[in-house]
Amino acid sequence: MTSTTTHGSESTQTTLLSPKAMQILKIILLVAVDAAVGYLISRLLTLGYDPLAIAIFVIFVFVNIVLVVNKLYPLRWMVVGLVMMGLFTIYPILFTVWVAFTNYGEGHLITKEQALDQILDSSYLPEEGKAYQWTAFKNEDGEYALWLIGSEGNGFLAKPGEALTQPQAGEAGISAFDEDGIPESIEGYQRLNTIQAAIDQNLTKILFGEEGQTIQVRTPSEAAELLPKYEYDPDRDVIVDLETGAVFQNLRGTFTSQTGQELKPGFTETIGFSNFKRFFTSPALRGPLVRIITWNFAFAFLSLLLNFSLGLLIAIMFNEPGFPFKKIIRSLLIIPYTIPALLTILVWRGMLNPELGVISRVLESLFGWAPPWFTNQWWAKVAVLLINLWLSYPYFMLISSGSLQSISDDYYAAAKVDGANSWQQFWHITLPLLLVAVGPLLISSFVFNFNNFNLIYIFNAGGPPMANTPTPAGHTDILISYVYNLAFSGSRGIDYGFAAAITIVIFFIVGAITLFQFRFTRMWEEVSENV
C-alpha cells in the first residue's frame, strides 16, 4: 500500500507496507484460512462425512500450491472459479461414482462407528433385575439424583458412581416425605416434575449407582437395573446378543443373525459391483428395465425426428420469398419457445385432463370419445411426444431458418439446369448442407431428450404405472425418471447406491450415442463436400 503527495513539480511516494510485510500479511491470512478449513475438515470427519472432507482437503491443498508457487501466478485469477467447480461439479460426480459402489440408502446412511454407537446403546432388564418408580432431582451444576421406590415401597437415593443408600427423613439433607414417600427436597438439589425431567433427553443415558449394579431410567415412570444388550467383537466383526446369545454377522452393512433378524440401523459399506450386477442381471428388474430403456431410445429418437421435421418444414415454408405475412406468423410461432417449459407442461396437462381439459372436452363433443391420455400407455406416450413437439419445434425452426439462409442459390440454379425436381433438390442439396450446420445441435437435442426428466415427471410422473413390477415404474418413464423413483420414492425405501449405478450406466450410454453420432457428423461433412 502506497500514498503519493504532489507539490508543484515535485512528488514524493511513501510506502505504507513494504513488499516483505505484504508477503508476511498474505502468509498470515493464508494460515488463518487454512486453520479454519482444517477445523471444518476435522468436524466433517467426526460426523462421518469422509468423502466431502477429502474433497475439501484436496481442493485447499491445490489452492495453497497455487498461492505459494510463483510459476502458477496466472491461476490465481481463476482460483475462486476453480474452487467452485471442484466443489459443485467435480465433487458431486466423484461422489456419485463412489456411492454407486456402496449400499448407501435408507437404513444405511451413517458410518459403521455411528451405527455401533446406536446399537450398543441398547439395554435389557434381566430376570433378576429390579425395577423402581423414580423421581428426578437436579443441582445447580446440572447433576442428577434419583429417588427410587422399590416394589416393596422402600425408598433409595441413587447418584451416578455411588452406591444406593436408604436415608431417612432428616438424614443426608433429606427433607420430610410426601404422601407418596418421596422427599419434598434434597439438600443442594431441586425436585423436578415429570415435564421438567422429560425435557432432558440425556437422562436415560445416565448410569446411577455403582459399577456392576447400575440403574437407568427406562420409561417416564420406571427405572431399572438394566444391562447392555449387545457386545461388539471387533476381531470377528460380529455383535453378540448378551440376552439371547444370538450372533449377528456383518452382511453388506447390516448385522444379521442366522435366523435373518437384522439390527437397525445399518451403515454405509462398499459392496463392489453389486449394484451394477443387480441392474444387468436381476430377473425382477429385467422386465421393467427393458421396456423403460426401449421407450427411452424411442422417445429421444421420435422427439428429435418430429421436432426437427416440423421445424424444418416451417423454415422451408418461410424461406420462400413470396410467403405472405411472414414476419407476423413467424413471431407467433416462436411464442412456445419464449414461455418457460414448466408452465407450458402444466398448461398442457390441464388441457388434456379427461374431466375438465379443453382438448378432451372438444374431442368428446365432436366424436363422443376422448383419448385416455393418463391411463392408457400408448395415448400417454402420444401426449408426451405431442407436448415435446410443441416445446421444441420453434428451436428447430430458428436454427433451420438460419442454416437455410447460408446455402447459396447457385446450387439450386445448377440443379434446375440438370433437371432436378424440388424433392431431389431437397434430398441432395438442402438436407446434406443443412445437416452439416445443425448436426451437432441435433446430437445435443437427442441427448437432452434422452434425459428429459422435467417433461416426464411434471406431466404424469412416468405414468400410467406398470403392473406387477417390484419397483415403481411407469409406461412413460425414461431411465432418469426411473432412477429418481428408485432414489426418492421407491416403495422399498431410498436406494441411492443403485440409483447412482444406473446414473453411471446412463452416462456411458449417452456418451456412446454422442460419439456414434459425431461419426455421422463427419460423414455429413464428407457428403457436403460432394454437393
C-alpha positions in Angstrom: 0.0 0.0 0.0 1.4 3.4 -1.0 0.4 7.0 -0.9 1.5 9.8 -3.3 1.7 13.5 -2.5 2.4 16.2 -5.2 3.8 19.7 -4.5 4.2 21.7 -7.7 6.7 19.8 -9.9 7.9 17.6 -7.0 6.2 14.3 -5.9 7.0 12.0 -3.0 5.9 8.5 -2.5 5.5 7.0 0.9 5.3 3.2 1.3 2.9 2.2 4.0 3.8 -1.5 3.8 7.0 -3.0 2.3 6.9 -5.9 -0.1 8.2 -8.2 2.7 5.5 -7.0 5.1 2.8 -7.6 2.4 4.2 -11.1 1.9 4.0 -11.8 5.7 0.5 -10.5 5.8 -0.6 -12.8 2.9 1.0 -15.8 4.7 -0.8 -14.9 7.9 -4.1 -14.7 6.1 -3.5 -18.0 4.3 -2.6 -19.7 7.6 -5.8 -18.4 9.2 -7.9 -19.6 6.3 -6.2 -23.0 6.4 -6.8 -23.3 10.1 -10.5 -22.6 9.6 -10.6 -25.1 6.7 -8.7 -27.6 8.9 -11.3 -27.3 11.7 -14.1 -27.8 9.1 -12.4 -30.9 7.8 -12.0 -32.3 11.3 -15.6 -31.7 12.1 -16.7 -33.4 8.8 -14.5 -36.4 9.7 -16.0 -36.6 13.2 -19.5 -36.5 11.7 -18.6 -39.3 9.2 -18.6 -37.1 6.0 -15.3 -38.6 4.9 -15.7 -38.0 1.1 -16.6 -34.4 1.5 -13.7 -33.9 3.9 -11.3 -35.5 1.5 -12.6 -33.3 -1.4 -12.2 -30.1 0.6 -8.7 -31.2 1.7 -7.6 -31.8 -1.9 -9.1 -28.6 -3.1 -7.4 -26.4 -0.5 -4.0 -28.2 -1.0 -4.4 -27.1 -4.6 -5.3 -23.6 -3.6 -2.2 -23.4 -1.3 0.1 -24.6 -4.0 -1.3 -22.0 -6.5 -0.9 -19.2 -4.0 2.6 -20.2 -2.9 4.3 -21.2 -6.2 5.1 -18.1 -8.3 5.1 -20.1 -11.5 1.3 -20.7 -11.0 0.6 -17.0 -10.7 -1.8 -16.9 -13.7 -4.1 -19.5 -12.0 -4.6 -17.1 -9.0 -7.1 -15.1 -11.1 -9.1 -18.2 -11.6 -8.7 -19.9 -8.1 -12.2 -18.9 -6.9 -13.8 -20.3 -10.0 -11.7 -23.5 -9.8 -12.7 -24.0 -6.2 -16.4 -23.6 -7.1 -16.0 -26.0 -10.0 -14.3 -28.5 -7.7 -16.9 -28.4 -5.0 -20.1 -28.1 -7.1 -19.2 -30.0 -10.3 -16.2 -32.4 -9.9 -17.0 -33.5 -6.3 -20.7 -34.4 -7.0 -19.6 -36.5 -10.0 -16.9 -38.3 -8.0 -19.3 -38.7 -5.0 -21.9 -40.3 -7.3 -19.3 -42.8 -8.6 -18.4 -43.7 -5.0 -22.0 -44.1 -4.0 -22.6 -46.5 -6.9 -20.2 -48.9 -5.3 -21.8 -48.8 -1.9 -25.1 -49.7 -0.2 -25.8 -46.1 0.6 -29.5 -45.7 1.0 -32.4 -45.9 3.5 -31.2 -47.8 6.6 -27.5 -47.3 5.5 -27.0 -43.6 5.7 -24.4 -43.5 8.6 -21.0 -44.8 9.3 -20.2 -48.1 10.9 -19.0 -46.4 14.1 -22.2 -44.3 14.4 -24.3 -47.5 13.8 -22.4 -49.4 16.5 -22.9 -46.5 19.0 -26.7 -46.7 18.5 -26.9 -50.5 18.6 -24.6 -50.9 21.6 -26.7 -48.2 23.5 -29.5 -50.8 23.8 -30.1 -52.4 27.2 -32.4 -55.0 28.7 -33.8 -56.0 32.1 -32.5 -59.4 33.3 -34.8 -61.8 35.2 -33.1 -60.9 38.5 -33.1 -57.2 37.8 -35.2 -54.9 40.0 -37.4 -52.1 38.7 -38.3 -48.9 40.6 -40.5 -45.9 40.3 -38.4 -42.7 40.1 -38.4 -39.0 40.7 -35.6 -36.8 39.4 -33.6 -34.1 41.4 -31.1 -31.7 39.8 -28.5 -29.4 41.3 -27.1 -26.1 40.0 -24.2 -27.9 38.3 -26.6 -29.9 36.2 -26.0 -33.2 38.1 -28.9 -35.5 38.6 -30.0 -37.7 41.5 -32.9 -40.2 41.6 -35.2 -41.1 44.4 -36.3 -44.7 43.8 -39.2 -46.6 45.3 -39.0 -50.3 45.0 -41.8 -52.9 44.7 -41.9 -53.2 48.5 -42.3 -49.5 49.0 -38.7 -48.8 50.2 -37.1 -45.6 49.1 -33.5 -45.3 47.8 -31.3 -42.4 46.8 -29.3 -43.0 43.6 -26.4 -40.9 42.3 -24.0 -41.6 39.4 -21.0 -43.6 40.5 -22.2 -44.0 44.1 -23.8 -47.0 45.8 -27.6 -46.8 46.6 -28.5 -45.6 50.0 -31.7 -45.7 52.0 -31.6 -42.5 54.1 -34.5 -41.4 56.4 -36.1 -38.0 56.6 -33.6 -35.6 58.2 -30.6 -37.6 57.1 -28.2 -36.6 54.3 -30.1 -33.5 53.6 -33.4 -35.4 53.0 -36.5 -33.4 53.9 -39.8 -34.8 55.0 -41.6 -37.3 52.7 -44.8 -36.5 50.9 -47.8 -38.9 50.9 -46.1 -40.9 48.0 -42.9 -41.5 50.1 -40.9 -39.0 48.0 -38.7 -36.3 49.7 -40.0 -32.8 49.3 -36.5 -31.7 48.7 -32.9 -32.9 48.9 -30.1 -30.5 50.1 -28.4 -29.0 47.1 -30.9 -30.4 44.6 -34.2 -29.2 43.2 -37.1 -31.6 42.7 -38.3 -31.9 39.1 -41.7 -32.6 37.9 -42.5 -35.1 35.1 -42.4 -32.5 32.3 -39.1 -31.0 33.5 -37.5 -34.4 33.7 -38.7 -35.4 30.2 -37.1 -32.3 28.6 -33.6 -33.7 29.1 -33.1 -36.5 26.6 -29.8 -37.4 28.2 -31.4 -38.5 31.4 -32.0 -42.0 30.0 -28.3 -42.4 29.3 -27.0 -41.6 32.8 -25.9 -44.7 34.9 -27.0 -44.3 38.5 -25.4 -46.4 41.3 -22.0 -48.1 41.4 -20.5 -50.2 38.7 -22.0 -53.6 38.5 -25.3 -52.5 39.9 -26.3 -49.5 37.8 -29.8 -48.2 37.3 -31.1 -46.4 34.2 -34.3 -44.5 33.5 -36.3 -46.8 31.3 -39.7 -45.1 30.9 -41.2 -41.8 32.2 -42.3 -43.8 35.3 -39.8 -46.7 35.6 -36.1 -47.1 36.3 -34.4 -50.5 36.4 -31.2 -52.4 36.8 -30.6 -52.6 33.0 -27.6 -54.4 31.4 -26.1 -53.8 28.0 -27.9 -56.0 25.5 -25.2 -56.2 22.8 -21.5 -56.6 22.7 -19.3 -56.0 19.7 -16.4 -58.3 18.9 -14.0 -56.4 16.5 -11.9 -59.4 15.8 -14.8 -61.4 14.3 -16.7 -58.3 13.3 -19.9 -59.6 14.9 -22.3 -58.4 17.6 -23.4 -60.8 20.3 -26.8 -60.5 22.0 -26.0 -60.9 25.7 -29.6 -61.6 26.5 -30.3 -64.5 24.0 -26.7 -65.4 22.9 -27.5 -64.8 19.2 -24.6 -63.8 17.0 -25.1 -61.1 14.3 -22.7 -61.1 11.4 -21.9 -58.1 9.2 -23.7 -58.8 5.9 -23.3 -55.8 3.5 -23.7 -53.2 6.1 -26.3 -54.8 8.3 -25.7 -57.0 11.3 -27.8 -60.1 10.7 -28.3 -63.3 12.7 -28.6 -66.8 11.2 -32.4 -66.6 11.5 -32.5 -63.5 9.4 -33.0 -61.0 12.2 -31.4 -57.6 11.4 -30.1 -55.0 13.8 -31.0 -51.4 13.0 -29.6 -49.1 11.8 -27.3 -50.4 9.1 -24.3 -48.5 7.8 -22.7 -47.5 4.6 -20.3 -50.1 3.2 -18.5 -50.7 -0.1 -20.2 -53.6 -2.0 -18.2 -53.5 -5.2 -20.1 -54.0 -8.5 -23.2 -55.5 -6.8 -25.4 -52.5 -7.8 -24.3 -52.8 -11.5 -24.7 -56.6 -11.4 -28.2 -56.1 -10.0 -29.0 -53.7 -12.8 -28.0 -56.0 -15.6 -28.9 -59.4 -14.2 -31.8 -59.1 -11.7 -34.8 -61.1 -13.1 -37.1 -58.9 -11.1 -35.9 -55.7 -12.7 -35.3 -57.1 -16.2 -38.9 -56.7 -17.3 -39.4 -53.0 -16.5 -35.8 -52.1 -17.3 -36.0 -53.5 -20.9 -39.3 -51.7 -21.5 -38.0 -48.4 -20.0 -34.8 -48.5 -22.0 -36.6 -49.3 -25.2 -39.1 -46.4 -24.6 -36.2 -44.1 -23.6 -34.5 -44.6 -27.0 -37.8 -44.4 -28.9 -38.8 -41.2 -27.1 -35.5 -39.5 -27.8 -35.4 -40.6 -31.4 -39.1 -39.8 -32.2 -38.9 -36.4 -30.4 -35.8 -35.5 -32.5 -37.4 -36.7 -35.7 -40.8 -35.0 -35.2 -39.4 -31.8 -33.7 -36.7 -31.3 -36.4 -39.1 -32.3 -39.2 -41.8 -29.8 -38.2 -39.2 -27.0 -37.5 -37.5 -27.7 -40.9 -40.9 -27.7 -42.7 -41.9 -24.4 -41.3 -38.4 -22.9 -42.0 -38.6 -24.0 -45.7 -42.1 -22.5 -46.0 -40.9 -19.2 -44.6 -37.8 -19.4 -46.8 -40.0 -18.8 -49.9 -39.7 -15.1 -50.8 -43.4 -14.6 -51.6 -44.8 -16.1 -48.4 -47.5 -13.7 -47.0 -47.3 -12.2 -43.5 -44.0 -13.9 -42.9 -42.8 -11.8 -40.0 -46.1 -11.8 -38.1 -46.6 -15.6 -38.4 -43.0 -16.3 -37.5 -43.3 -14.2 -34.4 -46.4 -16.1 -33.3 -44.8 -19.4 -33.9 -41.9 -18.5 -31.7 -44.2 -17.9 -28.7 -43.9 -21.5 -27.3 -40.2 -21.1 -27.1 -40.5 -17.9 -25.0 -42.7 -19.4 -22.3 -41.0 -21.4 -19.5 -41.3 -25.2 -20.2 -42.6 -25.8 -16.6 -45.6 -23.6 -17.3 -46.2 -25.0 -20.7 -46.2 -28.6 -19.5 -48.7 -27.7 -16.7 -50.9 -26.0 -19.2 -50.9 -29.0 -21.5 -51.6 -31.3 -18.5 -54.7 -29.2 -17.8 -55.9 -29.1 -21.4 -55.6 -32.9 -21.6 -57.3 -33.5 -18.3 -60.1 -36.1 -19.1 -62.7 -34.3 -16.9 -62.0 -30.6 -17.4 -59.4 -30.3 -20.1 -60.4 -28.2 -23.1 -58.9 -30.6 -25.7 -60.5 -33.7 -24.1 -63.9 -31.9 -23.9 -63.8 -30.7 -27.5 -62.9 -34.2 -28.8 -65.7 -35.6 -26.6 -68.2 -33.2 -28.1 -67.1 -33.8 -31.7 -66.5 -37.5 -31.7 -68.2 -38.7 -28.5 -64.8 -40.0 -27.2 -61.5 -38.6 -26.0 -58.2 -40.4 -25.7 -57.3 -41.6 -22.2 -54.2 -39.5 -22.0 -53.3 -40.5 -18.5 -54.5 -44.1 -18.2 -53.6 -45.8 -21.5 -49.8 -46.3 -22.0 -49.9 -45.6 -25.8 -52.0 -42.5 -25.6 -49.8 -41.3 -22.7 -46.8 -41.7 -24.9 -48.5 -39.8 -27.7 -49.3 -37.0 -25.3 -45.7 -36.8 -24.2 -44.4 -36.6 -27.8 -47.1 -34.0 -28.6 -46.1 -31.7 -25.8 -42.4 -32.1 -26.6 -43.2 -31.2 -30.2 -44.9 -28.0 -29.1 -42.0 -27.2 -26.8 -39.2 -27.8 -29.3 -40.3 -27.0 -32.9 -39.6 -23.3 -32.5 -36.0 -24.0 -31.7 -35.5 -26.2 -34.8 -37.4 -23.6 -36.9 -34.9 -20.9 -35.8 -31.7 -22.9 -36.4 -33.0 -24.3 -39.7 -34.0 -20.9 -40.9 -30.5 -19.6 -40.2 -28.9 -22.5 -41.9 -31.1 -22.3 -45.0 -30.0 -18.7 -45.4 -26.4 -19.8 -45.7 -27.0 -22.2 -48.6 -26.1 -20.5 -51.9 -28.7 -20.2 -54.6 -26.1 -21.2 -57.1 -26.5 -24.9 -56.0 -30.3 -24.8 -56.8 -29.7 -23.0 -60.1 -27.3 -25.6 -61.2 -29.6 -28.4 -60.1 -32.5 -26.9 -62.1 -30.3 -26.8 -65.1 -29.6 -30.5 -64.6 -33.3 -31.2 -64.4 -33.6 -31.9 -60.7 -37.1 -31.5 -59.2 -38.0 -30.0 -55.8 -37.7 -33.2 -53.9 -34.3 -34.1 -55.5 -33.1 -30.6 -54.7 -34.1 -31.0 -51.1 -32.7 -34.5 -50.7 -29.4 -33.9 -52.4 -28.7 -30.3 -51.7 -30.7 -28.8 -48.8 -30.6 -31.7 -46.4 -26.9 -32.6 -46.6 -25.8 -29.0 -46.3 -28.3 -28.4 -43.5 -27.1 -31.4 -41.5 -23.6 -30.2 -41.6 -24.6 -26.9 -39.9 -27.2 -28.3 -37.4 -25.7 -31.8 -36.9 -24.1 -31.1 -33.5 -27.3 -29.4 -32.4 -29.3 -32.5 -33.3 -26.9 -34.6 -31.3 -27.3 -32.3 -28.3 -31.1 -32.4 -28.7 -31.1 -36.2 -28.7 -29.0 -36.2 -25.5 -31.3 -33.7 -23.9 -34.4 -35.7 -24.8 -32.8 -38.9 -23.6 -32.6 -37.2 -20.1 -35.7 -35.0 -20.4 -36.8 -35.5 -16.8 -38.9 -32.4 -16.4 -41.4 -33.3 -19.2 -41.9 -36.8 -17.9 -42.1 -36.0 -14.3 -44.2 -32.9 -14.4 -46.8 -34.2 -17.0 -47.6 -37.6 -15.5 -44.7 -38.7 -13.3 -43.9 -41.5 -15.8 -47.5 -43.0 -15.6 -49.5 -44.9 -16.1 -47.9 -47.4 -13.8 -46.7 -50.8 -15.0 -48.4 -53.7 -13.4 -46.6 -56.4 -11.3 -43.2 -54.6 -11.1 -41.0 -55.0 -8.0 -40.0 -51.3 -8.1 -42.1 -48.3 -9.1 -42.1 -48.0 -12.9 -44.4 -46.3 -15.4 -45.0 -46.8 -19.1 -43.7 -43.3 -20.0 -40.8 -43.5 -17.5 -37.3 -42.9 -19.0 -34.2 -44.0 -17.3 -33.6 -40.8 -15.4 -37.2 -40.6 -14.0 -36.9 -44.3 -13.1 -33.7 -43.5 -11.2 -35.5 -40.7 -9.4 -38.3 -43.1 -8.3 -35.7 -45.6 -7.0 -33.7 -42.9 -5.1 -36.6 -40.8 -3.7 -39.9 -42.5 -3.9 -39.3 -46.2 -4.0 -41.7 -48.5 -2.2 -38.8 -50.4 -0.8 -37.1 -47.3 0.6 -34.4 -44.9 -0.7 -31.6 -46.7 -2.6 -29.0 -44.1 -3.6 -26.4 -46.7 -4.4 -28.5 -48.5 -7.0 -29.7 -45.2 -8.4 -26.1 -43.9 -8.7 -25.1 -47.1 -10.6 -27.9 -46.6 -13.1 -26.8 -42.9 -13.5 -23.3 -44.1 -14.4 -24.8 -46.5 -16.9 -26.9 -43.7 -18.4 -23.7 -41.6 -18.7 -21.9 -44.3 -20.7 -25.0 -44.9 -22.9 -25.3 -41.2 -23.7 -21.5 -40.9 -24.2 -21.6 -43.8 -26.7 -24.5 -42.3 -28.5 -22.8 -39.0 -28.7 -19.6 -40.5 -30.1 -21.6 -42.6 -32.6 -23.5 -39.5 -33.8 -20.4 -37.4 -34.1 -19.1 -40.1 -36.5 -22.2 -39.4 -38.6 -21.4 -35.7 -38.3 -18.1 -36.3 -40.1 -19.9 -38.3 -42.7 -22.3 -35.4 -43.3 -19.3 -33.2 -43.8 -17.9 -35.6 -46.4 -21.3 -35.6 -48.1 -21.4 -31.8 -48.2 -18.0 -31.7 -49.9 -19.5 -33.6 -52.8 -22.6 -31.4 -53.2 
